[in-house]
Amino acid sequence: MNNQTSAGDNSETQSYSDQELFLAGLVLEEIEAGSDVFKAIRRHPLPDGAGFLSKHTLITAYRVQVADGIRPASQALLKKIRLKPMRTLSGVTTVTVLTKPYPCPGGCIFCPDYEEMPVSYLPDEPGAMRALSHAYDPFTQVVSRIEALHEIGHPTDKIELLILGGSWTAYDKDYQSWFIKRCFDAMNGVESGSLEEAQNLNENARHKNVGLVLETRPDLITPAELSRMRKYGVTKVQLGIQSLDNQILAQNNRGHTVEQARTGIALLRSA
């Protein structure tokens, strides 16, 4: 019977036989020597016509060999075999979470409004499906996403937290603070008594937050909201403007004007 080796400890982790890891080691040697990743994989097919090794297998083999001292750690090699490399830019990995469904102050005629989904989100979107599977719990969403990204080869020491869902500034303020605190608790790996404590703990955490992105409507941007965002540590705000034509905005029941959008942008720029 073959021994089974797995990387990580979450439910998404796959196990591989000694033979698969051996073949993956040969592929890694060729890639490190300059071979194209997919050509190297095809030169070492699985036995009995079972197909080819996945990149996930290569990542697992790489981590096993590094842990066993067989090969030195190499960010250059890991970068070549990483799945979906565009999810990481300049060493910063984006972790996306969704807030719970909540009434939107707008009444846009084009926005989908599905049960159990935040307004404007579709139930078959991967991010929305993940959030629903976690009952929109911020802690488990962050933990699960970090583990999944680690499994496919992305660094998780620097995290940009992207909070999507309904218009952020329409949510209850206590919910806002609780949601962000729980995201930080997940990155820290420990419970905290307050958002401020969680932020302080994160300065030395394994998964350090280096960016916090929110989305909202331009007419909900006020000096008071900007002050609150500073307290949360927000680094970027995504605005839904939809159109720069007041007639179109009115026909779509958007609920704000072009002038309000300009005011919201001006406030953000001056913050």
Order of alpha helices (4+ residues) and beta strands (2+ residues): beta-beta-alpha-alpha-alpha-alpha-beta-beta-alpha-alpha-beta-alpha-alpha-beta-alpha-beta-alpha-alpha
